[in-house]
Amino acid sequence: MTKGAAIVNSSSMDSRRLHILLFICFASFVLLGCLSGCKPKKEGKIKITIWHQDRIDIRLVLESQLQKFMKLHPEVEVEQLFKETESLRSGFIISAIAGQGPEIVYGPADQVGPFQVMDIILPLEDLFDRAYLDQFDPKALTYYKGHLYQIADKLGNHLTLVYNKKLVPKPPTTEKELIAIGEHLTQDLNGDGKPDRYGLAWNYTEPFFFIPFMTGFGGWIMDDSGKPALNNPGTVDGLKFIKDLRDKYKIIPNESDYEISDLLFKDGKVGMIINGDWSWSGYEKAGIDFGVAPLPKISKTGLWCGTMVSPKGFSLNANISEEKKKWAIELIKFLTSDENELEAATILHTMPTKRSVLASSFVKNNDIMKNSEIAIDHGRPMPVVPELRAIWDAMRPSYQAVLGGYKTAEQAAADMQLDALNKIKEMNE
Amino acid sequence: MTGQKIKTKAFVAFLVAPAFLVLIGVVIYPFIFNVVISMSNMSLTHIKDWRFDGIRQYVKVFTEESKPNFYGIFLKTIIWTIVNLIFHVSIGLFLAVLLNQKDIRGKAVFRTILVLPWAVPQLIVALTWRGMFNYEYGSINLMLTQWFGLPAVQWLKSPLETFIAVIITNVWLGFPFMMIIALGALQSIPHELYEAADMDGASWFQKLKNITIPLIRPAMVPAITLGTIWTFNNLNIVWLVSNAGEPSDQTHLLVSFVYKAAFNFYRYGYGAALSMVIFFILLAFSLTFMRRTKATEAAY
């Protein structure tokens, strides 16, 4: 063999080896991909997935209840997936439009509006028998455009006045008492000229937390026909009141978002906080001796500061198969059973939705539950129309501008209304 | 073509096919679909029955009288990108040059510490900085007032200060990338070049101008191009530090504006059109920048 032929032979051999090596690499990747992507299904099981946006302690209760359900029905596998509120909405819309998505979507009632308009959730009134639905408080059943789209297992998602019992022995019932207690609590403890403790804090950059002040002064976000009605005296007076709490009475921190106010309350640096039912278990864990009270009454109007109240519940994906639908209905019935609702209420202090559980001795006698129920009674149901999104977004900039000192309350109320109308027009174009 | 060559080409095609299929699935198809949506009226009320709507959404992007409008946000995005890039590159280069010095002890420790901002998840960085910018309890104001005797700044309440706050956060987050790239490029420069320059009596500046900069350019130009695109399209920091555009929707970049239009207001057609506009802006920038800087030319 000549030297040249040997080189050619050797190079062809190398090339063959390289090809074999590349092929092995390729085959390994394909195999690995299959092994990881094609996770074997649990033999013959029907899988139901729930998407929700509940915090960790609610998730734990849900998981234990799902385990019980799976024990009762070994042929079903249920998976709960947590998603942040906005990711849940946009993710569910995208997947459901594409014919996919979880079988059950769980959340506050205001998601029903956009989901219904996009036709991605099912009407439920024919899927559940009347006797079952009659067991619920009417506020738990979310109807939209004449059909039932959500069955709730929790009522509320509402704001209350949470107070540190060590600092506030008796919660205020009027705004004057609130200011008086706030002034008493706001103190410069180390003498550096700055308050080290405030009377009250809350996430006052977010318009959802402004609603109680608006309603207390007699306003509401929509008129009877469902159109925005933000330019009202309640909005103006509510804005002025919050500004006064900060600038005139100086009982709230200069800047306070959700995290800051929450931390201040947990650290005992604020006596009272306006927060929702979702926050109570966190305060319990932080070892704070706290009480819950409805938000105070406004003397000028004689109205309670009424929070927005929204049930939280289950809706069915419009793409659900008949076989899975049967089990999803069974699961919803299981999760809303008296036993499970009472368990959640006992552990989490969330308001149940079944009449029988609402009448239970725990709800009627527990101090937190009693006051929570009063706050719900003072509240107004959160509208489920998709336009609510535009209203929040129209309120936020002007609300913040008033607190930042760039707008008067009157100008802000007028701008909110104008912006809401424009945004609704853009949304519905 | 010989049988062997055909075989080789078929084999190559076979190997490339899966990657190409993935590319079609995750890049080409979504891109084409986005173009189609941008020419439709897809929105909350027309999500299933959407129809072709020509260039109406594009016209709206440029003419809609929203608050804030396209031009204001575009200007802000340009300022954001330029300021960030200037700081990323200058701080990154400066630190890389320092770390490239021979007589620095504990280089690995410094390098690790300096890379940390890049290693921390953006969500945590953004929320931590947001807390640090709090008026009363944030560490920034505490330092300003207690160490330097300066008045506290309302970082998150007025548009200008909030914009400065998000830039500071992103500068902190972005310089390690440039530092790592620059350090890698600096370390790849043969030391003999500097020795030869020393023998020729070259000054520090001459060495920087004639050796260092030309030789790190092929690494830095693509890094700057990438940095520009990432910064221009950085949703997380602006969205999280400013809490979705606060105060009063004044802290938006084009990309956060798209996000809001598409996912908060369900204006999918409009959002897709605006995202195409962003794409063309960045495409034009990248092509021009790469051509002008001759980034693809070999250094040696």
Boltz contact constraints between the chains, C-beta under 6 A:
constraints:
  - contact:
      token1: [A, 26]
      token2: [B, 15]
      max_distance: 6.0
  - contact:
      token1: [A, 90]
      token2: [B, 263]
      max_distance: 6.0
  - contact:
      token1: [A, 117]
      token2: [B, 44]
      max_distance: 6.0
  - contact:
      token1: [A, 118]
      token2: [B, 47]
      max_distance: 6.0
  - contact:
      token1: [A, 253]
      token2: [B, 136]
      max_distance: 6.0
  - contact:
      token1: [A, 254]
      token2: [B, 135]
      max_distance: 6.0
  - contact:
      token1: [A, 254]
      token2: [B, 136]
      max_distance: 6.0
  - contact:
      token1: [A, 255]
      token2: [B, 134]
      max_distance: 6.0
  - contact:
      token1: [A, 255]
      token2: [B, 135]
      max_distance: 6.0
  - contact:
      token1: [A, 260]
      token2: [B, 134]
      max_distance: 6.0
  - contact:
      token1: [A, 386]
      token2: [B, 44]
      max_distance: 6.0
  - contact:
      token1: [A, 397]
      token2: [B, 248]
      max_distance: 6.0
  - contact:
      token1: [A, 397]
      token2: [B, 249]
      max_distance: 6.0
  - contact:
      token1: [A, 400]
      token2: [B, 246]
      max_distance: 6.0
  - contact:
      token1: [A, 400]
      token2: [B, 247]
      max_distance: 6.0
  - contact:
      token1: [A, 400]
      token2: [B, 248]
      max_distance: 6.0
  - contact:
      token1: [A, 401]
      token2: [B, 248]
      max_distance: 6.0
  - contact:
      token1: [A, 404]
      token2: [B, 157]
      max_distance: 6.0
  - contact:
      token1: [A, 404]
      token2: [B, 247]
      max_distance: 6.0
  - contact:
      token1: [A, 427]
      token2: [B, 44]
      max_distance: 6.0
  - contact:
      token1: [A, 427]
      token2: [B, 265]
      max_distance: 6.0
  - contact:
      token1: [A, 428]
      token2: [B, 45]
      max_distance: 6.0
